[in-house]
Amino acid sequence: MKIEQFYTLEQAADLLQIKERTIADLVRSGTIPAFKRFGKWFVFHSELTNYIENGERNIETTNNQMD
């Protein structure tokens, strides 16, 4: 069984190079799924990857629609 890596919100924010408050807002809105254990929020690596991939696709789609 493979164990997936997960990050605290602070670690995830560092990886994405955004403020911790921003990732907390993304989690709160449901944009990035997360789970809470022992009073801290955590995000799986795969969820961050999905967010990055979807965000890039959305940016490309938006740019194409503006042309």
C-alpha positions in Angstrom: 0.0 0.0 0.0 1.4 3.4 -1.0 1.0 6.3 1.4 0.4 9.6 -0.3 2.3 12.6 0.9 0.3 15.5 2.4 1.1 19.0 3.5 0.0 21.5 6.2 -1.6 24.6 4.8 1.7 26.5 5.5 3.7 23.9 3.5 1.2 23.9 0.7 1.3 27.7 0.5 5.1 27.6 0.3 4.9 25.0 -2.5 2.4 27.1 -4.5 4.3 30.4 -3.6 1.1 32.0 -2.3 0.1 33.3 1.1 -1.2 30.8 3.7 -4.4 32.9 3.9 -5.0 32.4 0.2 -4.7 28.6 0.4 -7.0 28.6 3.5 -9.6 30.5 1.5 -9.2 27.9 -1.4 -9.8 25.1 1.2 -12.7 26.9 2.8 -14.4 27.4 -0.6 -13.9 23.8 -1.5 -11.6 24.6 -4.4 -8.8 22.5 -2.8 -10.1 19.6 -0.8 -8.4 19.2 2.6 -8.9 17.3 5.9 -8.4 18.3 9.5 -6.6 16.2 12.1 -5.5 17.1 15.6 -6.6 20.7 15.0 -4.6 21.3 11.8 -5.6 21.3 8.1 -3.8 19.1 5.6 -3.9 18.8 1.8 -2.8 15.8 -0.2 -0.1 16.2 -2.8 -2.5 14.9 -5.5 -5.0 17.7 -4.7 -2.4 20.4 -5.1 -1.4 18.8 -8.5 -5.0 18.8 -9.6 -5.4 22.4 -8.6 -2.3 23.4 -10.5 -3.3 21.5 -13.6 -6.9 22.8 -13.5 -5.8 26.3 -12.9 -3.5 26.2 -15.9 -6.2 24.9 -18.1 -8.6 27.6 -16.9 -6.1 30.3 -17.6 -5.5 29.0 -21.2 -9.3 28.8 -21.8 -9.8 32.3 -20.5 -6.9 33.7 -22.6 -8.3 32.0 -25.8 -11.8 33.4 -25.1 -10.4 36.9 -24.9 -8.7 36.8 -28.3 
